[in-house]
Amino acid sequence: MTLTNARDDDGGIRLAAADAGLLEVSIRSAGLKMTAPRLAVLRALTDRPHSNADTLFGAVRTDLPGTSLQAVYGVLASFTAAGLVRKIEPAGSPALFERRVGDNHHHIVCTRCSVVHDVDCAVGHAPCLTPADVLGFDVRAAEVIYWGLCAQCQLDTTSRPAEHTDTFHP
């Protein structure tokens, strides 16, 4: 699904309307009432996966200037509870949100610039990891976060090694 601003030609308007329609269907399919703030947050999250609430608030405020940060948090909480979005909480970072749900994938985070990418499950099915002792739990998911330097930060540190400092340590 491509979410772009509608262009002036009819094709762009139809594309933007179709994308909004798909987002509305997603919201309703999750058992939630369709509201302008919910649509705006879902659109922003579609365009900006792995974003925190502040980033999403900045994007939503452009379209809905009357929206508050608290409203964005409320929308994210309802989306998470409904299974429409996934909340991830890398150590030392604010909670991040994404629309990719239901496949128990993992994440890789750059310790220098904090970019986050999805990493497919190592085994291919949930929970992707098997603990030595489940202690009576019914394990349904496992979350792994890999830490390292992204390709761009590796290039930057190769060309300027004296300037390299990790900004985040798990």
C-alpha positions as CSV (number, residue, x, y, z in Angstrom):
1,M,0.0,0.0,0.0
2,T,1.5,3.3,-1.0
3,L,0.5,6.4,1.0
4,T,1.3,9.6,-0.7
5,N,-0.2,13.0,-0.8
6,A,-2.8,13.1,-3.5
7,R,-1.4,14.7,-6.7
8,D,-3.4,17.2,-8.6
9,D,-4.2,14.7,-11.4
10,D,-7.2,12.3,-10.9
11,G,-5.0,9.2,-10.6
12,G,-3.3,10.5,-7.5
13,I,-6.6,11.5,-5.9
14,R,-8.0,8.0,-6.5
15,L,-4.9,6.4,-5.1
16,A,-5.0,8.5,-1.9
17,A,-8.7,7.8,-1.5
18,A,-8.2,4.1,-2.0
19,D,-5.4,4.0,0.5
20,A,-7.5,5.9,3.0
21,G,-10.3,3.4,2.4
22,L,-7.9,0.5,3.1
23,L,-6.8,2.1,6.3
24,E,-10.4,2.6,7.4
25,V,-11.2,-1.0,6.7
26,S,-8.2,-2.0,8.9
27,I,-9.5,0.1,11.7
28,R,-13.0,-1.3,11.5
29,S,-11.8,-4.8,11.0
30,A,-10.0,-4.5,14.3
31,G,-13.3,-3.7,16.0
32,L,-12.7,0.0,16.4
33,K,-14.8,3.0,15.5
34,M,-13.3,5.0,12.6
35,T,-12.3,8.5,13.7
36,A,-10.1,11.1,12.1
37,P,-7.4,10.8,14.7
38,R,-7.3,7.0,14.3
39,L,-7.1,7.3,10.6
40,A,-4.3,10.0,10.8
41,V,-2.3,7.9,13.3
42,L,-2.6,4.8,11.2
43,R,-1.6,6.7,8.0
44,A,1.4,8.2,9.8
45,L,2.5,4.8,11.2
46,T,2.1,3.3,7.7
47,D,4.5,5.9,6.4
48,R,6.9,5.8,9.4
49,P,7.2,2.2,10.8
50,H,9.1,1.9,14.1
51,S,8.1,5.4,15.2
52,N,7.5,6.6,18.7
53,A,4.5,8.5,19.8
54,D,6.2,11.9,19.6
55,T,7.2,11.3,15.9
56,L,3.6,10.2,15.1
57,F,2.2,13.2,16.9
58,G,4.3,15.5,14.8
59,A,3.0,13.8,11.6
60,V,-0.6,13.8,12.7
61,R,-0.6,17.4,13.9
62,T,0.1,18.5,10.3
63,D,-3.2,17.1,9.2
64,L,-5.2,17.5,12.4
65,P,-3.8,20.6,14.2
66,G,-6.2,20.2,17.1
67,T,-4.9,16.7,18.0
68,S,-3.0,16.3,21.3
69,L,-0.1,14.1,22.2
70,Q,-2.4,12.4,24.7
71,A,-4.9,11.6,21.9
72,V,-2.1,9.9,19.9
73,Y,-1.1,7.8,23.0
74,G,-4.7,6.8,23.4
75,V,-5.0,5.8,19.7
76,L,-1.8,3.8,19.9
77,A,-3.0,2.0,23.1
78,S,-6.3,1.1,21.4
79,F,-4.6,-0.1,18.3
80,T,-2.1,-2.2,20.3
81,A,-4.9,-3.7,22.4
82,A,-6.9,-4.5,19.2
83,G,-3.8,-6.1,17.6
84,L,-3.7,-3.6,14.8
85,V,-0.2,-2.4,15.7
86,R,2.7,-3.9,17.6
87,K,4.5,-2.0,20.4
88,I,8.2,-2.7,20.7
89,E,10.4,-1.4,23.6
90,P,14.1,-1.5,22.9
91,A,16.1,-1.0,26.0
92,G,16.9,2.7,26.6
93,S,14.5,3.8,23.9
94,P,10.9,5.1,24.0
95,A,8.3,2.6,22.9
96,L,8.1,2.2,19.1
97,F,5.1,1.2,17.1
98,E,4.7,-0.7,13.8
99,R,1.9,-2.1,11.6
100,R,3.6,-5.4,11.0
101,V,1.8,-7.8,13.3
102,G,1.1,-11.5,13.7
103,D,4.3,-13.0,12.5
104,N,6.6,-12.8,15.6
105,H,9.4,-11.1,13.7
106,H,12.4,-9.5,15.4
107,H,14.3,-6.2,15.2
108,I,17.8,-5.0,14.6
109,V,18.8,-1.6,16.1
110,C,21.8,0.6,15.3
111,T,23.6,1.5,18.4
112,R,24.9,4.8,16.8
113,C,21.9,6.3,14.9
114,S,19.1,4.2,16.4
115,V,17.6,3.1,13.1
116,V,15.4,0.1,13.5
117,H,14.7,-2.6,10.9
118,D,12.6,-5.8,10.9
119,V,14.4,-9.2,11.0
120,D,12.4,-12.2,10.0
121,C,12.1,-15.0,12.5
122,A,15.1,-17.3,12.6
123,V,13.1,-20.5,12.7
124,G,10.1,-19.4,10.7
125,H,7.3,-20.0,13.1
126,A,6.2,-18.6,16.5
127,P,7.7,-18.5,19.1
128,C,11.0,-18.7,17.1
129,L,12.9,-19.6,20.2
130,T,12.5,-22.5,22.6
131,P,13.5,-21.8,26.2
132,A,15.3,-24.6,28.1
133,D,12.5,-24.6,30.8
134,V,9.2,-22.9,30.2
135,L,8.4,-23.1,34.0
136,G,4.8,-24.0,33.2
137,F,4.2,-21.1,30.8
138,D,2.4,-21.6,27.5
139,V,5.0,-19.7,25.4
140,R,3.3,-17.9,22.4
141,A,5.9,-15.4,21.3
142,A,9.6,-14.5,21.7
143,E,11.1,-11.1,21.0
144,V,14.7,-10.7,20.0
145,I,16.5,-7.4,19.4
146,Y,19.8,-7.5,17.7
147,W,22.2,-4.5,18.3
148,G,25.0,-3.3,16.0
149,L,26.1,-0.7,13.6
150,C,24.0,-0.1,10.4
151,A,25.8,0.0,7.1
152,Q,25.8,3.8,6.9
153,C,27.2,4.1,10.4
154,Q,29.9,1.6,9.6
155,L,30.9,3.7,6.6
156,D,30.9,6.8,8.7
157,T,33.1,5.2,11.3
158,T,35.5,3.9,8.7
159,S,35.9,7.4,7.2
160,R,36.0,9.1,10.6
161,P,37.0,6.6,13.3
162,A,37.9,9.2,15.9
163,E,34.3,10.6,15.9
164,H,32.6,7.3,16.5
165,T,30.7,6.9,19.8
166,D,27.8,4.7,20.3
167,T,24.8,6.7,21.4
168,F,23.0,3.7,22.9
169,H,24.1,0.7,24.9
170,P,21.5,-2.0,25.7
